[in-house]
Amino acid sequence: HGTFLLNFNLELVSELVRSPSKEPDYRAGRPHGTFITNLHVDAAAIKSALQKAWGADQKLSAIPNITKLVLEKYSTDEWNLKF
């Protein structure tokens, strides 16, 4: 997953998100705040770029059944362990 930070209070991240109990060597004890930044890009530009990249040019005709997706897809080992 990922998050596009546009106008986020970055100081809150180190205050509210705990450091991991295990960390890779490259992290070198650095706090979360050193890994993130605001993009300083208009939200509409991000939305437009994502729509274009993902071919998402149609509105949903119905909201997917999230419970069914979780049970049948996203909670399976096939989905979660495929990489």
Secondary structure, DSSP 4 states (H G I P E B T S, - for coil): -----SS--THHHHHHSPPPSS--GGGTT--GGGG-------HHHHHHHHHHHHT--S--SS---HHHHIIIIITSHHHHT--
